Amino acid sequence: MQSLGWSSSAIFVILTFIALHPHQARALEPGFVSMFDGKSLQGWEVSSPQAKQAWTVQDGMIVGDGDKGRSYLVYTSNRELADFELKFRYRLPDKGNTGVNLRARVDETGRRDYQSYHADLGHVGIGANILGAWDFHTPGRREHGCPRGKRLVIDKNDKAVYSNIEDGITLDDIRDRDWNDVHVIAKGNRFTMYINGKLAAEFTEHLPKARRLHKGMIQLQLHDPGMIVHFQDLRIKILK
């Protein structure tokens, strides 16, 4: 076998870094780029000026405080994201309802602030319709639910067909009041969500293209007054 030319000391340094800083080492994943510098909200902005103080950076985390204003934290480095993989870690120290909007755009109907596909997250015990579920913020068409443990197929007439996910995530796989790893994939008309390496929910839609969301913003959600949510290790891979 041909040597890579690395000295034993260099290998020791790399292995030591990974052991001491496992979360930073994730940024080395091929194709992924960091969305958060761990020190500031550079590349992000709060959706509502009245809630500007609701989002801060503390100890290398993005922290959302629901008592300072329900809102979204918008990723501004690219507001026209279509196909991508998104990875991050989230933690709810207590109860709460959070998640991530994908392909979000301003809702011109006025019924919501934004239209989006929503990867729903919350505390253990909030229920399968939120924790590990897909939600649809889509005024003007049916707003389907896709609970944890389900596959959803939406046909061209907006009819929903559900099936069960075998060997998917269970509540035993979700860490209560601790860090959980989320992996979301948006590719064409198919959307999948994994939590801690296990499939939570997925959907595919076959609606006419004019009725789908094709690109837009990524937004972190702060849903409830009184809740605190933490995010870290946010990174994205653009799919071509």
Stockholm file with secondary structure:
# STOCKHOLM 1.0

chainA/1-240         MQSLGWSSSAIFVILTFIALHPHQARALEPGFVSMFDGKSLQGWEVSSPQAKQAWTVQDGMIVGDGDKGRSYLVYTSNRELADFELKFRYRLPDKGNTGVNLRARVDETGRRDYQSYHADLGHVGIGANILGAWDFHTPGRREHGCPRGKRLVIDKNDKAVYSNIEDGITLDDIRDRDWNDVHVIAKGNRFTMYINGKLAAEFTEHLPKARRLHKGMIQLQLHDPGMIVHFQDLRIKILK
#=GR chainA/1-240 SS CCCCCCCHHHHHHHHHHHHHCHHHHGGGSTTCEESCCSSCCTTEEESCGGGGGGEEEETTEEEEEGGGCCEEEEECSCSCBCSEEEEEEEECSSSCEEEEEEEEEECTTSSSSEEEEEEEEECTTSCTTTTTEEEEECTTSCCCEECTTEEEEECTTSCEEEEECTTCCCGGGSCTTSCEEEEEEEETTEEEEEETTEEEEEEEECSCGGGSCCSBEEEEEECSTTCEEEEEEEEEEECC
#=GC SS_cons         CCCCCCCHHHHHHHHHHHHHCHHHHGGGSTTCEESCCSSCCTTEEESCGGGGGGEEEETTEEEEEGGGCCEEEEECSCSCBCSEEEEEEEECSSSCEEEEEEEEEECTTSSSSEEEEEEEEECTTSCTTTTTEEEEECTTSCCCEECTTEEEEECTTSCEEEEECTTCCCGGGSCTTSCEEEEEEEETTEEEEEETTEEEEEEEECSCGGGSCCSBEEEEEECSTTCEEEEEEEEEEECC
//
